[in-house]
Amino acid sequence: MDQYATMDFNDLAFGFVYTKTLHWDYYDATGYVGYLDSEKTINVVMRGTKSAENKLMNADTALTDYTTWPECNCKVHRGVDTGVNGVYP
């Protein structure tokens, strides 16, 4: 069973429904996806830096184009973009 499947969410996250764990072994990127029906939101939550692999990924602080939504003409932190793209599939 997934470690998040039995979590109780309180306070602002009360009613949050966990749906999927995200994990990428290469950089130890971990998080989860769920929704809060009362707010009509979908949430993608990533754990903060924890391991040497995370630190290596996060050290890449250069800005890069946000290619997932190119029409926004946005720049993002390349280390974070790497982690998000690693767990995306």
C-alpha positions in Angstrom: 0.0 0.0 0.0 1.2 3.5 -0.8 2.5 5.4 2.2 0.2 8.4 1.5 -3.0 6.3 1.1 -3.7 6.3 4.9 -2.7 9.9 5.7 -5.2 12.1 7.4 -5.2 15.7 6.1 -6.3 18.4 8.5 -6.7 22.2 8.7 -6.4 23.8 5.3 -5.9 20.4 3.6 -9.0 18.8 5.3 -10.8 16.8 2.6 -7.7 16.5 0.4 -8.0 13.3 -1.6 -4.6 11.6 -2.4 -4.5 10.1 -5.9 -0.9 9.3 -6.9 2.7 9.2 -5.6 5.4 10.7 -7.7 8.9 9.4 -7.5 12.1 9.6 -9.7 14.9 7.4 -8.3 17.7 9.2 -10.3 17.5 12.4 -8.3 15.3 11.1 -5.4 12.5 13.5 -6.4 9.3 12.6 -4.5 5.8 14.0 -4.1 2.2 13.3 -4.6 -0.9 14.4 -6.5 -4.4 14.8 -5.1 -7.4 17.1 -5.1 -9.5 19.3 -2.8 -13.0 19.1 -4.1 -14.2 21.9 -1.8 -11.7 24.3 -3.5 -12.0 22.7 -6.9 -8.2 22.4 -7.0 -5.7 19.7 -8.1 -2.5 19.8 -6.1 0.9 18.5 -7.1 3.1 18.5 -4.0 6.9 17.9 -4.0 9.0 17.1 -1.0 11.8 19.5 -0.2 15.5 18.8 -0.5 16.5 15.7 1.5 19.3 13.7 -0.2 22.6 14.3 -1.9 20.9 13.5 -5.2 18.3 16.3 -4.5 21.1 18.7 -3.7 22.8 18.0 -6.9 19.6 18.6 -8.9 18.7 21.8 -6.9 22.2 23.2 -7.4 21.3 23.8 -11.1 19.9 27.3 -10.5 20.0 28.6 -14.0 16.7 29.8 -15.5 15.4 27.8 -18.4 12.3 28.2 -20.7 9.2 26.6 -19.3 8.5 24.3 -22.3 5.4 22.6 -20.8 3.4 25.8 -21.4 5.5 27.8 -24.0 2.8 30.4 -24.6 3.4 31.8 -21.1 6.9 32.9 -22.1 8.1 31.9 -18.6 11.4 31.0 -17.1 11.8 28.4 -14.3 14.6 27.1 -12.1 16.3 24.4 -14.1 16.8 22.1 -11.1 13.1 22.2 -10.2 12.1 21.8 -13.9 14.4 18.7 -14.1 12.7 17.2 -11.0 9.2 17.9 -12.2 9.9 16.5 -15.7 11.5 13.4 -14.1 8.3 12.5 -12.2 5.9 13.7 -14.9 5.3 10.3 -16.7 
